[in-house]
């Protein structure tokens, strides 16, 4: 069983990595990029029977800093 977790900074939290990417794209001639938000994707290989609630608990305890980050889970 697999799960994919998408972690992103919450709206309103400064994203310095995203700003570096936005600036670099502009310097490379890619005009019109007004904002970049950078996040991470975590792919988990799970034992059969692992529930989305268990993955949510993993996110809350380790995979995401829920003070400044939000996350979404895809089970499949």
N, CA, C and O of each residue as an XYZ file, in Angstrom:
304
protein
N       0.850     -1.169      0.000
C       0.000      0.000      0.000
C       0.902      1.240      0.000
O       1.967      1.249      0.618
N       0.462      2.269     -0.693
C       1.245      3.493     -0.795
C       0.420      4.689     -0.332
O      -0.808      4.701     -0.420
N       1.127      5.677      0.157
C       0.515      6.964      0.472
C       1.471      8.048      0.001
O       2.690      7.889      0.067
N       0.919      9.126     -0.465
C       1.705     10.295     -0.862
C       1.219     11.472     -0.026
O       0.023     11.756      0.039
N       2.167     12.148      0.609
C       1.854     13.300      1.444
C       2.451     14.538      0.784
O       3.643     14.571      0.479
N       1.626     15.548      0.565
C       2.061     16.838      0.029
C       2.111     17.816      1.192
O       1.118     18.000      1.895
N       3.263     18.442      1.396
C       3.439     19.396      2.490
C       3.783     20.752      1.891
O       4.703     20.862      1.080
N       3.051     21.776      2.288
C       3.280     23.141      1.796
C       3.232     24.113      2.967
O       2.554     23.874      3.967
N       3.958     25.202      2.824
C       3.843     26.259      3.820
C       2.436     26.850      3.762
O       1.849     26.971      2.687
N       1.912     27.209      4.906
C       0.587     27.823      4.953
C       0.628     29.201      4.301
O       1.674     29.847      4.237
N      -0.520     29.629      3.826
C      -0.639     30.972      3.243
C      -0.204     31.995      4.286
O      -0.535     31.875      5.465
N       0.531     32.988      3.843
C       0.986     34.038      4.741
C       2.333     33.758      5.388
O       2.916     34.651      6.001
N       2.841     32.535      5.264
C       4.160     32.210      5.797
C       5.189     32.496      4.708
O       5.039     32.037      3.575
N       6.224     33.248      5.043
C       7.266     33.595      4.092
C       7.926     32.330      3.555
O       8.263     31.426      4.319
N       8.109     32.270      2.236
C       8.723     31.119      1.577
C      10.013     31.578      0.893
O       9.999     31.890     -0.298
N      11.127     31.623      1.631
C      12.359     32.125      1.028
C      12.856     31.266     -0.139
O      13.402     31.808     -1.100
N      12.682     29.961     -0.081
C      13.099     29.115     -1.204
C      12.272     29.430     -2.446
O      12.804     29.496     -3.554
N      10.985     29.621     -2.257
C      10.128     29.983     -3.379
C      10.544     31.303     -4.007
O      10.506     31.458     -5.227
N      10.945     32.265     -3.157
C      11.383     33.564     -3.668
C      12.679     33.429     -4.466
O      12.844     34.100     -5.485
N      13.591     32.579     -4.024
C      14.831     32.353     -4.763
C      14.514     31.755     -6.138
O      15.097     32.166     -7.141
N      13.607     30.804     -6.186
C      13.226     30.186     -7.460
C      12.565     31.224     -8.368
O      12.877     31.302     -9.556
N      11.648     32.026     -7.803
C      10.983     33.064     -8.605
C      12.000     34.023     -9.193
O      11.932     34.354    -10.377
N      12.939     34.469     -8.379
C      13.966     35.402     -8.845
C      14.827     34.759     -9.928
O      15.129     35.398    -10.936
N      15.226     33.503     -9.734
C      16.069     32.813    -10.715
C      15.339     32.641    -12.044
O      15.935     32.803    -13.109
N      14.060     32.315    -11.981
C      13.292     32.179    -13.221
C      13.241     33.495    -13.977
O      13.378     33.522    -15.200
N      13.042     34.595    -13.243
C      13.048     35.912    -13.881
C      14.387     36.223    -14.521
O      14.439     36.771    -15.622
N      15.477     35.877    -13.837
C      16.813     36.125    -14.370
C      17.092     35.283    -15.609
O      17.925     35.649    -16.438
N      16.398     34.158    -15.734
C      16.570     33.281    -16.896
C      15.662     33.683    -18.050
O      15.653     33.030    -19.093
N      14.901     34.755    -17.867
C      14.059     35.244    -18.942
C      12.621     34.781    -18.883
O      11.847     35.061    -19.798
N      12.250     34.089    -17.841
C      10.863     33.640    -17.690
C      10.057     34.726    -16.987
O       9.799     34.654    -15.786
N       9.668     35.727    -17.758
C       8.882     36.835    -17.219
C       7.468     36.366    -16.910
O       6.984     35.406    -17.509
N       6.826     37.021    -16.005
C       5.438     36.708    -15.707
C       5.255     35.757    -14.544
O       4.117     35.474    -14.171
N       6.331     35.249    -13.952
C       6.191     34.409    -12.755
C       6.101     35.350    -11.568
O       7.094     35.952    -11.162
N       4.919     35.469    -11.024
C       4.683     36.441     -9.960
C       4.841     35.867     -8.565
O       4.967     36.618     -7.598
N       4.838     34.557     -8.450
C       5.011     33.955     -7.139
C       5.311     32.476     -7.262
O       4.835     31.809     -8.181
N       6.096     31.972     -6.341
C       6.426     30.549     -6.291
C       6.298     30.102     -4.842
O       6.811     30.760     -3.936
N       5.626     29.002     -4.628
C       5.556     28.350     -3.314
C       6.181     26.986     -3.487
O       5.766     26.213     -4.350
N       7.167     26.685     -2.681
C       7.865     25.411     -2.789
C       7.466     24.522     -1.624
O       7.381     24.976     -0.483
N       7.224     23.262     -1.917
C       6.847     22.313     -0.882
C       7.609     21.023     -1.030
O       8.649     20.969     -1.687
N       7.087     19.988     -0.415
C       7.735     18.686     -0.527
C       6.680     17.602     -0.668
O       5.539     17.744     -0.228
N       7.106     16.509     -1.302
C       6.259     15.336     -1.474
C       6.954     14.180     -0.780
O       8.145     13.950     -0.987
N       6.216     13.457      0.038
C       6.755     12.309      0.759
C       5.964     11.081      0.335
O       4.754     11.015      0.550
N       6.646     10.102     -0.270
C       6.017      8.843     -0.660
C       6.295      7.807      0.414
O       7.444      7.587      0.799
N       5.248      7.182      0.888
C       5.365      6.165      1.931
C       4.948      4.813      1.392
O       3.914      4.699      0.733
N       5.730      3.797      1.660
C       5.362      2.405      1.402
C       4.851      1.866      2.732
O       5.589      1.833      3.716
N       3.603      1.449      2.760
C       2.955      1.078      4.014
C       2.492     -0.369      3.999
O       2.216     -0.937      2.942
N       2.411     -0.950      5.173
C       1.849     -2.288      5.306
C       0.366     -2.243      4.961
O      -0.308     -1.248      5.225
N      -0.141     -3.321      4.369
C      -1.567     -3.409      4.087
C      -2.343     -3.184      5.379
O      -1.958     -3.662      6.446
N      -3.425     -2.460      5.260
C      -4.257     -2.196      6.424
C      -3.931     -0.898      7.140
O      -4.647     -0.501      8.059
N      -2.845     -0.223      6.723
C      -2.533      1.074      7.321
C      -3.621      2.062      6.920
O      -3.981      2.149      5.746
N      -4.137      2.794      7.875
C      -5.264      3.690      7.612
C      -4.798      5.123      7.345
O      -3.686      5.513      7.699
N      -5.670      5.877      6.721
C      -5.380      7.292      6.499
C      -5.229      8.018      7.828
O      -4.433      8.951      7.933
N      -5.974      7.609      8.832
C      -5.823      8.217     10.160
C      -4.418      7.999     10.708
O      -3.868      8.885     11.361
N      -3.833      6.840     10.452
C      -2.466      6.580     10.902
C      -1.468      7.462     10.157
O      -0.516      7.968     10.751
N      -1.687      7.643      8.869
C      -0.818      8.522      8.088
C      -0.981      9.958      8.571
O       0.001     10.694      8.658
N      -2.195     10.362      8.882
C      -2.448     11.704      9.416
C      -1.668     11.894     10.727
O      -1.091     12.956     10.961
N      -1.658     10.874     11.563
C      -0.917     10.951     12.823
C       0.589     11.098     12.548
O       1.277     11.840     13.249
N       1.100     10.388     11.525
C       2.509     10.532     11.138
C       2.810     11.976     10.744
O       3.846     12.531     11.111
N       1.892     12.570      9.993
C       2.063     13.959      9.565
C       2.076     14.900     10.757
O       2.926     15.785     10.854
N       1.133     14.705     11.658
C       1.011     15.580     12.824
C       2.221     15.479     13.751
O       2.606     16.461     14.384
N       2.816     14.292     13.828
C       3.918     14.080     14.771
C       5.300     14.304     14.167
O       6.236     14.635     14.894
N       5.453     14.128     12.836
C       6.794     14.191     12.270
C       6.895     14.829     10.888
O       7.763     15.671     10.658
N       6.028     14.443      9.981
C       6.235     14.788      8.574
C       5.953     16.248      8.237
O       6.505     16.773      7.270
N       5.108     16.908      9.014
C       4.774     18.311      8.752
C       4.858     19.104     10.050
O       4.480     18.621     11.117
N       5.352     20.312      9.938
C       5.322     21.242     11.071
C       4.000     21.987     10.966
O       3.897     22.985     10.252
N       3.005     21.509     11.667
C       1.639     22.008     11.479
C       1.439     23.441     11.958
O       0.373     24.017     11.740
N       2.434     24.023     12.601
C       2.349     25.434     12.969
C       2.445     26.297     11.716
O       1.738     27.296     11.587
N       3.330     25.904     10.785
C       3.560     26.721      9.588
C       3.269     25.993      8.284
O       3.303     26.606      7.217
N       2.979     24.675      8.352
C       2.757     23.905      7.134
C       1.385     23.224      7.149
O       0.861     22.855      8.200
N       0.835     23.076      5.969
C      -0.376     22.265      5.797
C       0.014     21.044      4.980
O       1.067     21.022      4.344
N      -0.831     20.039      5.000
C      -0.529     18.822      4.258
C      -1.816     18.209      3.718
O      -2.915     18.455      4.215
N      -1.628     17.400      2.676
C      -2.741     16.599      2.148
C      -2.204     15.199      1.918
O      -1.007     15.002      1.707
N      -3.115     14.222      1.963
C      -2.743     12.820      1.870
C      -3.475     12.193      0.705
O      -4.677     12.397      0.537
N      -2.753     11.427     -0.106
C      -3.345     10.589     -1.157
C      -3.044      9.148     -0.800
O      -1.879      8.766     -0.693
N      -4.062      8.358     -0.617
C      -3.882      6.932     -0.342
C      -4.124      6.157     -1.629
O      -5.012      6.497     -2.411
N      -3.339      5.125     -1.843
C      -3.575      4.363     -3.065
C      -2.725      3.159     -3.215
O      -2.839      2.442     -4.208
